[in-house]
Amino acid sequence: MTDALAAAAAGFGTGLSLIVAIGAQNAFVLRQGIRRDAVLAVVGICALSDAALIALGVGGVGAVVVAWPAALTVVALIGGAFLLVYGFLAALRVLRPSALEAAAVPAGSRRRVLLTCLALTWLNPHVYLDTVFLLGSIAADRGPLRWTFGLGAVLASVCWFAALGFGARLLGRFLARPSAWRVLDGLVATTMVAMGAVLIAGA
């Protein structure tokens, strides 16, 4: 029992250390949380996607990913282009900011939000390297407890995205002015464009 708890705790700590870094996905979840826009669905997509990728890594699929570097190159190019476009749109919002009260979601836009969330999650090659390859490799060292390690990593993902998405609303009163949204969108745009450029340059 002690070994299982230690493996789960190690998985939780490792998973949290990989996911907490500022990135495109986290910036998107934070913005949706502040707007209170499809938060449960966005958090669910991110957490379930991480769970699936972690399961693939623990199951040994990481070796297949490494064996096909061309696949990661294609994902990097597509993901990089997507991030550049999303960053450009965020930059446009800097010029036309909206207050929190005016951030209601138009009809039909929720589908776009969910598709954007899926794209930010699955078109980022770093996600595969971190969750599938790196976590999978570390889990393999745990032997029969690798799935317990993986479960700890999944729990870390669920806790992080839930805290980021639902905790972001606490910032709502500070972002009720257009100027505050201009700063937020400026940070989002910078993050997306920088990551997109890095992905394309490294492809």
FIBADO-805639 format. One record per residue: residue in three letters; x, y negated, z of N, C-alpha, C in turn. Coordinates in steps of 0.2 Angstrom, whole numbers, padded with zeros to 4 digits. Atoms other than C-alpha are relative to their C-alpha. Example, Ala and Ser with C-alpha at 12.3 -4.5 7.8 and 13.67 -1.06 7.14 Angstrom:
2
<atom 'ALA'; <0004; 0006; 0000>; <0062; 0022; 0039>; <0004; -0006; 0000>>
<atom 'SER'; <-0004; 0006; -0001>; <0068; 0005; 0036>; <-0004; -0005; 0003>>
END
This chain:
203
<atom 'MET'; <0004; 0006; 0000>; <0000; 0000; 0000>; <0004; -0006; 0000>>
<atom 'THR'; <-0004; 0006; 0000>; <0014; -0012; 0004>; <0003; -0001; -0006>>
<atom 'ASP'; <-0003; 0000; 0006>; <0023; -0008; -0012>; <-0005; -0003; -0005>>
<atom 'ALA'; <0005; 0003; 0005>; <0007; -0012; -0022>; <-0002; -0007; 0001>>
<atom 'LEU'; <0001; 0007; -0001>; <0004; -0028; -0013>; <0006; -0004; -0002>>
<atom 'ALA'; <-0006; 0003; 0002>; <0022; -0033; -0016>; <0000; -0001; -0008>>
<atom 'ALA'; <0000; 0000; 0008>; <0020; -0029; -0035>; <-0005; -0005; -0002>>
<atom 'ALA'; <0005; 0005; 0002>; <0004; -0039; -0036>; <0002; -0007; 0002>>
<atom 'ALA'; <-0003; 0007; -0002>; <0012; -0054; -0027>; <0005; -0002; -0005>>
<atom 'ALA'; <-0006; 0002; 0005>; <0027; -0053; -0039>; <-0004; -0002; -0006>>
<atom 'GLY'; <0003; 0002; 0007>; <0015; -0053; -0054>; <-0004; -0006; 0001>>
<atom 'PHE'; <0003; 0006; 0000>; <0005; -0067; -0047>; <0005; -0006; 0000>>
<atom 'GLY'; <-0005; 0006; 0000>; <0021; -0078; -0044>; <0003; 0000; -0007>>
<atom 'THR'; <-0003; 0000; 0007>; <0028; -0073; -0061>; <-0005; -0003; -0005>>
<atom 'GLY'; <0005; 0003; 0005>; <0012; -0077; -0070>; <-0001; -0007; 0001>>
<atom 'LEU'; <0001; 0007; -0002>; <0010; -0093; -0061>; <0005; -0005; -0002>>
<atom 'SER'; <-0006; 0004; 0002>; <0027; -0099; -0065>; <0001; -0001; -0007>>
<atom 'LEU'; <0000; 0000; 0007>; <0025; -0096; -0083>; <-0006; -0005; -0003>>
<atom 'ILE'; <0006; 0003; 0003>; <0007; -0104; -0085>; <0000; -0007; 0003>>
<atom 'VAL'; <0001; 0007; -0003>; <0009; -0120; -0074>; <0004; -0005; -0004>>
<atom 'ALA'; <-0004; 0005; 0004>; <0021; -0128; -0086>; <-0005; -0004; -0005>>
<atom 'ILE'; <0005; 0004; 0004>; <0013; -0143; -0096>; <0001; 0002; -0007>>
<atom 'GLY'; <0000; -0002; 0007>; <0008; -0138; -0113>; <-0007; -0002; -0003>>
<atom 'ALA'; <0006; 0002; 0004>; <-0006; -0140; -0126>; <-0006; 0003; 0003>>
<atom 'GLN'; <0006; -0003; -0003>; <-0018; -0127; -0118>; <-0002; -0003; 0007>>
<atom 'ASN'; <0001; 0003; -0006>; <-0016; -0135; -0101>; <-0003; -0007; 0000>>
<atom 'ALA'; <0003; 0006; 0001>; <-0019; -0152; -0107>; <-0007; 0000; -0003>>
<atom 'PHE'; <0006; 0000; 0002>; <-0034; -0147; -0116>; <-0005; 0002; 0005>>
<atom 'VAL'; <0005; -0002; -0006>; <-0042; -0138; -0101>; <-0001; -0006; 0005>>
<atom 'LEU'; <0001; 0006; -0004>; <-0038; -0154; -0091>; <-0005; -0005; -0002>>
<atom 'ARG'; <0005; 0005; 0003>; <-0047; -0165; -0103>; <-0007; 0002; 0000>>
<atom 'GLN'; <0007; -0003; 0000>; <-0062; -0154; -0104>; <-0003; 0000; 0007>>
<atom 'GLY'; <0003; 0000; -0007>; <-0063; -0153; -0085>; <-0001; -0007; 0002>>
<atom 'ILE'; <0001; 0007; -0002>; <-0062; -0172; -0083>; <-0007; -0002; -0003>>
<atom 'ARG'; <0006; 0002; 0004>; <-0076; -0174; -0096>; <-0006; 0005; 0002>>
<atom 'ARG'; <0006; -0005; -0002>; <-0086; -0159; -0088>; <-0003; 0003; -0006>>
<atom 'ASP'; <0003; -0003; 0006>; <-0088; -0152; -0105>; <0002; 0007; -0002>>
<atom 'ALA'; <-0001; -0008; 0001>; <-0090; -0133; -0107>; <0006; 0002; 0004>>
<atom 'VAL'; <-0006; -0002; -0004>; <-0078; -0131; -0093>; <0000; 0008; 0002>>
<atom 'LEU'; <0000; -0008; -0002>; <-0084; -0113; -0088>; <0002; 0004; -0006>>
<atom 'ALA'; <-0002; -0004; 0006>; <-0083; -0107; -0106>; <0008; -0001; -0002>>
<atom 'VAL'; <-0007; 0001; 0002>; <-0066; -0115; -0109>; <0005; 0004; 0005>>
<atom 'VAL'; <-0004; -0004; -0005>; <-0059; -0108; -0092>; <-0001; 0008; -0001>>
<atom 'GLY'; <0000; -0007; 0002>; <-0066; -0091; -0097>; <0004; 0002; -0005>>
<atom 'ILE'; <-0003; -0002; 0006>; <-0059; -0091; -0114>; <0008; 0001; 0002>>
<atom 'CYS'; <-0008; 0000; -0002>; <-0041; -0095; -0107>; <0002; 0006; 0005>>
<atom 'ALA'; <-0002; -0005; -0004>; <-0042; -0083; -0093>; <-0001; 0007; -0003>>
<atom 'LEU'; <0001; -0007; 0003>; <-0049; -0068; -0103>; <0005; 0001; -0005>>
<atom 'SER'; <-0006; 0000; 0005>; <-0036; -0072; -0117>; <0006; 0002; 0003>>
<atom 'ASP'; <-0006; -0001; -0004>; <-0022; -0072; -0104>; <0000; 0008; 0002>>
<atom 'ALA'; <0001; -0006; -0002>; <-0029; -0056; -0097>; <0001; 0006; -0005>>
<atom 'ALA'; <-0001; -0005; 0006>; <-0029; -0047; -0114>; <0007; 0000; -0002>>
<atom 'LEU'; <-0007; 0000; 0002>; <-0012; -0053; -0118>; <0005; 0003; 0005>>
<atom 'ILE'; <-0004; -0003; -0005>; <-0005; -0048; -0102>; <-0001; 0008; 0000>>
<atom 'ALA'; <0001; -0007; 0001>; <-0013; -0031; -0104>; <0004; 0003; -0006>>
<atom 'LEU'; <-0004; -0002; 0006>; <-0005; -0029; -0121>; <0007; 0001; 0002>>
<atom 'GLY'; <-0007; 0000; -0002>; <0012; -0033; -0113>; <0001; 0005; 0004>>
<atom 'VAL'; <-0001; -0006; -0005>; <0010; -0021; -0099>; <0000; 0006; -0003>>
<atom 'GLY'; <0000; -0006; 0004>; <0005; -0008; -0111>; <0005; 0002; -0005>>
<atom 'GLY'; <-0006; -0001; 0004>; <0021; -0010; -0121>; <-0001; -0002; -0007>>
<atom 'VAL'; <0001; 0003; 0007>; <0015; -0020; -0136>; <0006; -0005; -0001>>
<atom 'GLY'; <-0005; 0005; 0001>; <0029; -0032; -0133>; <0005; 0002; -0005>>
<atom 'ALA'; <-0005; -0003; 0005>; <0041; -0021; -0142>; <-0002; -0001; -0007>>
<atom 'VAL'; <0003; 0001; 0006>; <0030; -0022; -0157>; <0001; -0007; -0003>>
<atom 'VAL'; <0000; 0007; 0002>; <0029; -0041; -0157>; <0008; -0002; -0002>>
<atom 'VAL'; <-0007; 0002; 0001>; <0048; -0042; -0156>; <0003; 0003; -0007>>
<atom 'ALA'; <-0002; -0004; 0006>; <0050; -0029; -0170>; <-0002; -0004; -0007>>
<atom 'TRP'; <0003; 0004; 0006>; <0040; -0041; -0182>; <0001; -0007; 0001>>
<atom 'PRO'; <-0001; 0007; -0001>; <0048; -0058; -0180>; <-0004; -0005; -0005>>
<atom 'ALA'; <0003; 0004; 0006>; <0040; -0064; -0197>; <-0007; -0002; 0003>>
<atom 'ALA'; <0006; 0002; -0002>; <0023; -0063; -0188>; <0000; -0006; 0005>>
<atom 'LEU'; <-0001; 0006; -0004>; <0029; -0075; -0175>; <0001; -0007; -0004>>
<atom 'THR'; <-0001; 0006; 0004>; <0035; -0087; -0188>; <-0006; -0002; -0003>>
<atom 'VAL'; <0007; 0002; 0003>; <0018; -0087; -0197>; <-0004; -0004; 0005>>
<atom 'VAL'; <0004; 0002; -0006>; <0010; -0090; -0180>; <0002; -0007; 0002>>
<atom 'ALA'; <-0003; 0006; -0002>; <0022; -0104; -0176>; <-0002; -0006; -0005>>
<atom 'LEU'; <0002; 0005; 0005>; <0019; -0113; -0193>; <-0007; -0002; 0001>>
<atom 'ILE'; <0007; 0002; 0000>; <0000; -0112; -0192>; <-0001; -0004; 0007>>
<atom 'GLY'; <0001; 0003; -0007>; <0000; -0116; -0173>; <0003; -0007; 0000>>
<atom 'GLY'; <-0003; 0007; 0000>; <0012; -0131; -0176>; <-0004; -0005; -0004>>
<atom 'ALA'; <0005; 0004; 0005>; <0001; -0138; -0190>; <-0006; -0002; 0004>>
<atom 'PHE'; <0006; 0002; -0004>; <-0014; -0137; -0179>; <0001; -0005; 0006>>
<atom 'LEU'; <-0001; 0004; -0006>; <-0006; -0145; -0164>; <0002; -0007; -0003>>
<atom 'LEU'; <-0001; 0007; 0003>; <0000; -0160; -0175>; <-0007; -0003; -0002>>
<atom 'VAL'; <0007; 0003; 0002>; <-0018; -0162; -0182>; <-0003; -0002; 0007>>
<atom 'TYR'; <0004; 0001; -0006>; <-0025; -0161; -0164>; <0003; -0006; 0004>>
<atom 'GLY'; <-0003; 0005; -0003>; <-0012; -0173; -0158>; <-0001; -0007; -0003>>
<atom 'PHE'; <0002; 0005; 0004>; <-0016; -0185; -0172>; <-0007; -0003; 0002>>
<atom 'LEU'; <0007; 0002; -0002>; <-0034; -0185; -0167>; <0000; -0003; 0007>>
<atom 'ALA'; <0000; 0003; -0007>; <-0030; -0188; -0149>; <0003; -0007; 0000>>
<atom 'ALA'; <-0003; 0007; 0001>; <-0019; -0203; -0155>; <-0005; -0005; -0002>>
<atom 'LEU'; <0005; 0004; 0003>; <-0034; -0210; -0164>; <-0005; -0002; 0006>>
<atom 'ARG'; <0004; 0002; -0005>; <-0044; -0209; -0148>; <0003; -0005; 0005>>
<atom 'VAL'; <-0003; 0005; -0004>; <-0031; -0220; -0139>; <-0002; -0007; -0003>>
<atom 'LEU'; <0002; 0007; 0003>; <-0037; -0234; -0151>; <-0007; -0001; 0001>>
<atom 'ARG'; <0007; 0001; -0001>; <-0055; -0230; -0148>; <-0002; 0004; 0006>>
<atom 'PRO'; <0001; -0004; -0006>; <-0056; -0224; -0130>; <-0007; -0001; 0002>>
<atom 'SER'; <0007; 0000; -0003>; <-0073; -0220; -0121>; <0000; 0001; 0007>>
<atom 'ALA'; <0000; -0001; -0007>; <-0077; -0221; -0103>; <-0003; 0007; 0002>>
<atom 'LEU'; <0003; -0007; -0002>; <-0082; -0205; -0093>; <-0007; 0000; -0001>>
<atom 'GLU'; <0007; 0000; 0001>; <-0100; -0210; -0094>; <-0002; 0001; -0007>>
<atom 'ALA'; <0002; 0000; 0007>; <-0100; -0211; -0113>; <0003; 0006; -0003>>
<atom 'ALA'; <-0003; -0006; 0003>; <-0091; -0194; -0115>; <-0005; 0006; -0001>>
<atom 'ALA'; <0005; -0006; 0001>; <-0107; -0184; -0118>; <0002; 0004; -0006>>
<atom 'VAL'; <-0002; -0004; 0006>; <-0105; -0170; -0130>; <-0006; 0000; -0005>>
<atom 'PRO'; <0006; 0000; 0005>; <-0115; -0172; -0146>; <-0002; 0007; -0002>>
<atom 'ALA'; <0003; -0007; 0002>; <-0126; -0158; -0152>; <0005; 0003; -0005>>
<atom 'GLY'; <-0004; -0004; 0005>; <-0116; -0144; -0161>; <0007; -0001; 0001>>
<atom 'SER'; <-0007; 0001; -0001>; <-0099; -0150; -0154>; <0003; 0005; 0004>>
<atom 'ARG'; <-0002; -0005; -0005>; <-0098; -0136; -0141>; <0004; 0005; -0004>>
<atom 'ARG'; <-0003; -0005; 0004>; <-0094; -0124; -0155>; <0007; -0002; -0001>>
<atom 'ARG'; <-0007; 0003; 0002>; <-0079; -0135; -0160>; <0005; 0000; 0006>>
<atom 'VAL'; <-0004; 0000; -0006>; <-0073; -0136; -0142>; <0002; 0007; 0001>>
<atom 'LEU'; <-0002; -0007; -0002>; <-0073; -0117; -0140>; <0005; 0002; -0006>>
<atom 'LEU'; <-0005; -0002; 0005>; <-0064; -0114; -0157>; <0006; -0004; 0001>>
<atom 'THR'; <-0007; 0003; -0002>; <-0051; -0127; -0152>; <0003; 0003; 0005>>
<atom 'CYS'; <-0003; -0004; -0006>; <-0048; -0118; -0136>; <0003; 0006; -0002>>
<atom 'LEU'; <-0003; -0006; 0003>; <-0046; -0102; -0145>; <0006; -0001; -0004>>
<atom 'ALA'; <-0006; 0001; 0004>; <-0034; -0109; -0157>; <0006; -0002; 0004>>
<atom 'LEU'; <-0005; 0002; -0004>; <-0024; -0118; -0144>; <0003; 0006; 0004>>
<atom 'THR'; <-0002; -0006; -0004>; <-0023; -0101; -0135>; <0004; 0005; -0004>>
<atom 'TRP'; <-0002; -0005; 0004>; <-0020; -0089; -0149>; <0005; -0002; -0006>>
<atom 'LEU'; <-0004; 0002; 0006>; <-0010; -0099; -0162>; <0007; -0003; 0003>>
<atom 'ASN'; <-0006; 0002; -0003>; <0004; -0103; -0149>; <0005; 0006; 0001>>
<atom 'PRO'; <-0005; -0005; -0001>; <0019; -0091; -0151>; <0003; 0001; 0006>>
<atom 'HIS'; <-0003; -0001; -0007>; <0025; -0095; -0134>; <-0004; 0004; 0004>>
<atom 'VAL'; <0004; -0004; -0004>; <0010; -0087; -0127>; <0002; 0007; -0001>>
<atom 'TYR'; <-0002; -0007; 0001>; <0015; -0071; -0135>; <0007; 0002; 0003>>
<atom 'LEU'; <-0007; -0001; -0003>; <0033; -0072; -0129>; <0000; 0000; 0007>>
<atom 'ASP'; <0000; 0000; -0008>; <0028; -0076; -0111>; <-0004; 0005; 0002>>
<atom 'THR'; <0005; -0005; -0003>; <0013; -0065; -0108>; <0001; 0007; -0003>>
<atom 'VAL'; <-0001; -0006; 0003>; <0016; -0051; -0120>; <0007; 0003; 0001>>
<atom 'PHE'; <-0007; -0003; 0000>; <0035; -0049; -0121>; <0003; -0001; 0007>>
<atom 'LEU'; <-0004; 0001; -0006>; <0042; -0057; -0105>; <-0003; 0003; 0006>>
<atom 'LEU'; <0004; -0003; -0005>; <0028; -0052; -0093>; <0000; 0008; -0001>>
<atom 'GLY'; <0000; -0007; 0001>; <0028; -0035; -0101>; <0006; 0003; 0002>>
<atom 'SER'; <-0006; -0003; -0002>; <0046; -0032; -0099>; <0001; 0000; 0007>>
<atom 'ILE'; <-0001; 0000; -0007>; <0046; -0037; -0081>; <-0004; 0005; 0003>>
<atom 'ALA'; <0005; -0005; -0002>; <0031; -0026; -0078>; <0003; 0007; -0001>>
<atom 'ALA'; <-0003; -0007; 0002>; <0040; -0011; -0086>; <0005; 0002; 0006>>
<atom 'ASP'; <-0005; -0002; -0005>; <0053; -0012; -0072>; <-0003; 0002; 0007>>
<atom 'ARG'; <0004; -0002; -0006>; <0039; -0009; -0059>; <-0002; 0007; -0001>>
<atom 'GLY'; <0002; -0007; 0001>; <0036; 0009; -0066>; <-0007; 0001; 0001>>
<atom 'PRO'; <0007; -0002; -0001>; <0020; 0016; -0060>; <-0004; -0006; 0003>>
<atom 'LEU'; <0003; 0006; -0002>; <0016; -0001; -0052>; <-0001; -0006; -0005>>
<atom 'ARG'; <0000; 0006; 0005>; <0017; -0011; -0068>; <-0007; -0003; -0001>>
<atom 'TRP'; <0007; 0003; 0001>; <-0002; -0012; -0070>; <-0002; -0004; 0007>>
<atom 'THR'; <0001; 0005; -0006>; <-0003; -0019; -0052>; <0003; -0006; 0000>>
<atom 'PHE'; <-0004; 0006; 0002>; <0010; -0031; -0057>; <-0004; -0005; -0005>>
<atom 'GLY'; <0004; 0004; 0005>; <-0001; -0036; -0072>; <-0006; -0003; 0003>>
<atom 'LEU'; <0006; 0002; -0003>; <-0016; -0037; -0061>; <0001; -0007; 0004>>
<atom 'GLY'; <-0002; 0006; -0004>; <-0007; -0050; -0050>; <0001; -0006; -0005>>
<atom 'ALA'; <-0001; 0005; 0005>; <-0002; -0060; -0066>; <-0007; -0002; -0003>>
<atom 'VAL'; <0006; 0002; 0002>; <-0020; -0060; -0072>; <-0004; -0004; 0005>>
<atom 'LEU'; <0003; 0004; -0006>; <-0026; -0066; -0055>; <0003; -0007; 0000>>
<atom 'ALA'; <-0003; 0006; 0000>; <-0014; -0080; -0056>; <-0003; -0005; -0006>>
<atom 'SER'; <0003; 0003; 0005>; <-0021; -0085; -0073>; <-0007; -0003; 0001>>
<atom 'VAL'; <0007; 0002; -0002>; <-0039; -0085; -0067>; <0000; -0006; 0005>>
<atom 'CYS'; <-0001; 0006; -0005>; <-0034; -0096; -0052>; <0002; -0006; -0003>>
<atom 'TRP'; <-0003; 0006; 0003>; <-0024; -0108; -0062>; <-0005; -0004; -0004>>
<atom 'PHE'; <0005; 0003; 0005>; <-0037; -0111; -0076>; <-0006; -0003; 0004>>
<atom 'ALA'; <0006; 0002; -0004>; <-0051; -0112; -0063>; <0001; -0006; 0004>>
<atom 'ALA'; <-0002; 0006; -0004>; <-0042; -0125; -0052>; <0001; -0006; -0005>>
<atom 'LEU'; <-0001; 0005; 0005>; <-0037; -0135; -0068>; <-0006; -0003; -0003>>
<atom 'GLY'; <0006; 0002; 0003>; <-0054; -0135; -0076>; <-0005; -0003; 0005>>
<atom 'PHE'; <0005; 0002; -0005>; <-0065; -0137; -0061>; <0003; -0005; 0005>>
<atom 'GLY'; <-0003; 0005; -0005>; <-0053; -0147; -0050>; <0001; -0007; -0004>>
<atom 'ALA'; <-0002; 0006; 0004>; <-0050; -0160; -0064>; <-0006; -0005; 0001>>
<atom 'ARG'; <0006; 0004; -0001>; <-0068; -0167; -0061>; <0001; -0005; 0006>>
<atom 'LEU'; <-0001; 0004; -0005>; <-0061; -0174; -0045>; <0004; -0007; -0002>>
<atom 'LEU'; <-0004; 0006; 0003>; <-0051; -0187; -0056>; <-0005; -0004; -0003>>
<atom 'GLY'; <0005; 0003; 0004>; <-0068; -0192; -0064>; <0000; -0008; 0002>>
<atom 'ARG'; <0001; 0007; -0002>; <-0070; -0208; -0053>; <0006; -0005; -0002>>
<atom 'PHE'; <-0006; 0004; 0002>; <-0052; -0214; -0058>; <0000; -0001; -0008>>
<atom 'LEU'; <0000; 0000; 0007>; <-0056; -0211; -0076>; <-0006; -0003; -0003>>
<atom 'ALA'; <0006; 0003; 0003>; <-0072; -0221; -0078>; <0001; -0006; -0004>>
<atom 'ARG'; <-0001; 0006; 0004>; <-0064; -0235; -0087>; <0004; 0003; -0007>>
<atom 'PRO'; <-0003; -0002; 0007>; <-0059; -0234; -0106>; <0008; 0000; 0000>>
<atom 'SER'; <-0007; 0000; -0001>; <-0041; -0239; -0101>; <0003; 0006; 0003>>
<atom 'ALA'; <-0003; -0006; -0003>; <-0038; -0224; -0091>; <-0001; 0006; -0005>>
<atom 'TRP'; <0000; -0005; 0005>; <-0044; -0213; -0105>; <0005; -0001; -0005>>
<atom 'ARG'; <-0005; 0002; 0004>; <-0032; -0222; -0116>; <0007; 0003; 0002>>
<atom 'VAL'; <-0006; -0003; -0003>; <-0018; -0216; -0105>; <0000; 0007; -0001>>
<atom 'LEU'; <0000; -0007; 0000>; <-0024; -0198; -0104>; <0000; 0002; -0007>>
<atom 'ASP'; <0000; -0002; 0007>; <-0027; -0197; -0123>; <0007; -0001; -0003>>
<atom 'GLY'; <-0006; 0001; 0002>; <-0010; -0204; -0125>; <0005; 0005; 0002>>
<atom 'LEU'; <-0004; -0005; -0002>; <-0002; -0191; -0115>; <-0001; 0007; -0003>>
<atom 'VAL'; <0002; -0006; 0004>; <-0012; -0177; -0124>; <0003; 0000; -0007>>
<atom 'ALA'; <-0002; 0001; 0007>; <-0007; -0184; -0141>; <0008; 0001; 0000>>
<atom 'THR'; <-0008; 0000; -0001>; <0012; -0185; -0135>; <0002; 0008; 0000>>
<atom 'THR'; <-0001; -0007; -0001>; <0011; -0167; -0129>; <-0001; 0004; -0006>>
<atom 'MET'; <0002; -0004; 0006>; <0002; -0160; -0144>; <0005; -0001; -0006>>
<atom 'VAL'; <-0004; 0001; 0006>; <0013; -0168; -0157>; <0007; 0002; 0001>>
<atom 'ALA'; <-0006; -0003; -0001>; <0029; -0164; -0148>; <0001; 0008; 0000>>
<atom 'MET'; <0000; -0007; 0000>; <0025; -0146; -0146>; <-0001; 0003; -0007>>
<atom 'GLY'; <0001; -0002; 0007>; <0019; -0145; -0164>; <0006; -0001; -0004>>
<atom 'ALA'; <-0006; 0001; 0004>; <0035; -0152; -0171>; <0005; 0005; 0002>>
<atom 'VAL'; <-0005; -0005; -0002>; <0045; -0140; -0160>; <-0001; 0007; -0003>>
<atom 'LEU'; <0002; -0007; 0003>; <0035; -0125; -0166>; <0002; 0000; -0007>>
<atom 'ILE'; <-0001; 0000; 0007>; <0037; -0130; -0184>; <0008; 0000; -0002>>
<atom 'ALA'; <-0007; 0000; 0000>; <0056; -0134; -0182>; <0003; 0006; 0001>>
<atom 'GLY'; <-0004; -0006; -0002>; <0060; -0118; -0174>; <-0003; 0006; -0004>>
<atom 'ALA'; <0003; -0006; 0004>; <0049; -0107; -0186>; <0005; 0003; -0005>>
END
